[in-house]
Amino acid sequence: MNVAQNESDLERLENTARSGDGEAQHRLAMIKCAGDLADYPYGDQSFQAGLEWLRHSAQRGNVISQYQYGRLCFEWRGDDLFGDGLLAAIAYWERAYANGSNFNDPDERAAAAMAALELAELNHYAMFDYGELFKPDPDKAVVWYERSARLRNTDAADALSDAIYRENRDVFDWDAGEQHSEVLDKLFEYTKKAADQGYPYAKVRLAVLYAIGIGVAVDPDKALSLVRETCSTYPHTVAEQCLKMVKERDMTIRDALYECRNYIG
């Protein structure tokens, strides 16, 4: 395709974008921003024009644009182009989740899942102080993690597993055998999802669940297999220490995990 044809195609795309087509606006934004929203070249008119088209696309309901524009609002909050970006980011992420979670398009569902993950992490990291503008809420974090995980975001599944594990590990009954409750079954479900995707910390958490029967039947062989698998693929200190106890001190995997329980999570 020659330059003239490229210019003609761009002109047609701009005309379609001006007519209010959200998809065309998103494509035009990507062209103006050179497809890279990670950098922020001050004074670059093309980039700033791309941001405007991205905002228009987001306002027209394009899910991917809503997620991306929310991300920019958050990263550049306080900047003149975005003003009070934190609240804008939250609003765009909430819209992206509400819209994208109902669509079958994989890209839109992925954007919705990422938007939910952003909202989960915003609420999860309570050590960040946003003043009166926003107060992190750990309970809301769990809700958003679960929403993201339901859209098959494995990062969210791992984070949700970690959050539920940390909240409940001090009340595990290591001697009761198989134990079930709504929370414990949810813990097993999301821990297994993350472990199946190769997350090493999730594998060690899952080993604990199998070793003592949290949300699943007690299976020490499965627990030991998970610890060995983690050691063979990832330099995980707790897993290595547990395996050393089993080999050198002739401990059961259940007892080794119990000894290391305060360092798992």
MOPE-V592839 format. One record per pair of residues at least 24 apart in sequence whose C-alpha atoms are under 10 Angstrom apart, sorted by the first residue. I is the first residue (numbers start at 1). J is the second residue. Records with the same first field share a line. If there is no record, write none. Layout:
I = J ; J
//
This chain:
14 = 53
17 = 53 ; 56 ; 57
18 = 53 ; 56
20 = 56 ; 57 ; 60
21 = 56 ; 57 ; 60 ; 61 ; 62
22 = 53 ; 54 ; 55 ; 56 ; 57 ; 58 ; 59 ; 60 ; 61 ; 62 ; 63 ; 65
23 = 54 ; 57 ; 58 ; 60 ; 61 ; 62 ; 63 ; 64 ; 65
24 = 53 ; 54 ; 57 ; 62
25 = 50 ; 52 ; 53 ; 54 ; 55 ; 56 ; 57 ; 58 ; 60 ; 62 ; 65
26 = 50 ; 51 ; 53 ; 54 ; 55 ; 56 ; 57 ; 58 ; 60 ; 62 ; 63 ; 64 ; 65 ; 66
27 = 53 ; 54 ; 57 ; 65
28 = 53 ; 54 ; 57
29 = 53 ; 54 ; 55 ; 56 ; 57 ; 65
30 = 54 ; 65
37 = 68 ; 69 ; 71 ; 72
38 = 71 ; 72 ; 75
39 = 72
40 = 72 ; 76
48 = 81
51 = 81 ; 82
52 = 81
55 = 92
58 = 92 ; 95 ; 96
59 = 92 ; 95
61 = 92 ; 95 ; 96 ; 99 ; 100
62 = 95 ; 96 ; 99 ; 100 ; 108
63 = 92 ; 93 ; 95 ; 96 ; 97 ; 98 ; 99 ; 100 ; 101 ; 103 ; 107 ; 108 ; 109 ; 110 ; 111 ; 112 ; 115
64 = 93 ; 96 ; 100 ; 107 ; 108 ; 109 ; 110 ; 111 ; 112 ; 114 ; 115
65 = 92 ; 93 ; 96 ; 108 ; 111
66 = 91 ; 92 ; 93 ; 94 ; 95 ; 96 ; 97 ; 99 ; 100 ; 111 ; 112 ; 115
67 = 91 ; 92 ; 93 ; 94 ; 95 ; 96 ; 97 ; 100 ; 108 ; 110 ; 111 ; 112 ; 113 ; 114 ; 115 ; 116 ; 118
68 = 92 ; 93 ; 96 ; 111 ; 114 ; 115
69 = 93
70 = 94 ; 95 ; 96 ; 115 ; 118
71 = 114 ; 115 ; 118
74 = 118
84 = 133
86 = 130 ; 133 ; 134
87 = 133 ; 134
89 = 115 ; 118 ; 119
90 = 115 ; 116 ; 118 ; 119 ; 122 ; 134
91 = 119
93 = 117 ; 118 ; 119
94 = 118 ; 119
97 = 144 ; 147 ; 148 ; 151
100 = 151
101 = 147 ; 148 ; 150 ; 151
106 = 151
109 = 148 ; 151 ; 152 ; 153
110 = 148 ; 151 ; 152 ; 153
111 = 148 ; 151
112 = 147 ; 148 ; 151 ; 153
113 = 144 ; 145 ; 146 ; 147 ; 148 ; 149 ; 150 ; 151 ; 152 ; 153 ; 154 ; 155 ; 156
114 = 145 ; 148 ; 149 ; 151 ; 153 ; 155 ; 156
115 = 144 ; 147 ; 148
116 = 141 ; 143 ; 144 ; 145 ; 146 ; 147 ; 148 ; 149 ; 151 ; 153 ; 156
117 = 141 ; 142 ; 144 ; 145 ; 146 ; 147 ; 148 ; 149 ; 153 ; 155 ; 156 ; 157 ; 159
118 = 144 ; 145 ; 148 ; 156
119 = 143 ; 144 ; 145 ; 148
120 = 144 ; 145 ; 146 ; 147 ; 148 ; 156 ; 159 ; 160
121 = 145 ; 156 ; 159
124 = 159 ; 163
138 = 163
146 = 186 ; 190
149 = 190 ; 193 ; 194
150 = 190
152 = 193
153 = 193 ; 194
154 = 190 ; 191 ; 193 ; 194 ; 195 ; 196 ; 197 ; 198 ; 199
155 = 193 ; 194 ; 197 ; 199
156 = 190 ; 194
157 = 187 ; 189 ; 190 ; 191 ; 192 ; 193 ; 194 ; 195 ; 197 ; 199 ; 202
158 = 190 ; 191 ; 192 ; 193 ; 194 ; 195 ; 197 ; 199 ; 200 ; 201 ; 202 ; 203
159 = 190 ; 191 ; 194 ; 202
160 = 186 ; 187 ; 190 ; 191 ; 194
161 = 186 ; 187 ; 188 ; 189 ; 190 ; 191 ; 192 ; 193 ; 194 ; 195 ; 201 ; 202 ; 205 ; 206 ; 265
162 = 187 ; 190 ; 191 ; 194 ; 201 ; 202 ; 205 ; 264 ; 265
163 = 187 ; 265
164 = 188 ; 190 ; 191 ; 265
165 = 191 ; 202 ; 205 ; 206 ; 209 ; 264 ; 265
166 = 262 ; 264 ; 265
167 = 265
169 = 208 ; 261 ; 262 ; 264 ; 265
170 = 261 ; 262
172 = 209 ; 212 ; 213 ; 214
173 = 212 ; 213 ; 214
174 = 208 ; 209 ; 211 ; 212 ; 213 ; 214 ; 254 ; 255 ; 258
175 = 212 ; 213
176 = 212 ; 213 ; 214
177 = 210 ; 211 ; 212 ; 213 ; 214 ; 216 ; 217 ; 218
178 = 209 ; 210 ; 211 ; 212 ; 213 ; 214 ; 215 ; 216 ; 217 ; 218 ; 219
179 = 209 ; 212 ; 213 ; 214 ; 215 ; 216 ; 217 ; 218
180 = 213 ; 214 ; 215 ; 216 ; 217
181 = 214 ; 215
182 = 215
183 = 214 ; 215
184 = 209 ; 213 ; 214 ; 215 ; 216
185 = 214 ; 215 ; 216
186 = 215
187 = 214 ; 215
188 = 213 ; 214 ; 215 ; 216
189 = 215 ; 216
195 = 226 ; 230
198 = 229 ; 230 ; 233 ; 234
199 = 230 ; 234
200 = 226 ; 227 ; 229 ; 230 ; 231 ; 233 ; 234 ; 235 ; 236 ; 239
201 = 230 ; 234 ; 236 ; 238 ; 239 ; 264 ; 265
202 = 226 ; 230 ; 264 ; 265
203 = 227 ; 228 ; 229 ; 230 ; 239
204 = 228 ; 229 ; 230 ; 231 ; 236 ; 238 ; 239 ; 242 ; 257 ; 264 ; 265
205 = 257 ; 261 ; 264 ; 265
207 = 239 ; 253 ; 254 ; 257
208 = 253 ; 254 ; 256 ; 257 ; 258 ; 261 ; 264
209 = 254
210 = 254
211 = 252 ; 253 ; 254 ; 255 ; 256 ; 257 ; 258
212 = 254 ; 255 ; 257 ; 258
218 = 254
219 = 254
220 = 252 ; 253 ; 254
221 = 252 ; 253 ; 254
222 = 253
223 = 253 ; 254 ; 257
224 = 252 ; 253 ; 254 ; 256 ; 257
225 = 253
227 = 253 ; 257
237 = 263 ; 264
238 = 262 ; 263 ; 264
239 = 264
//
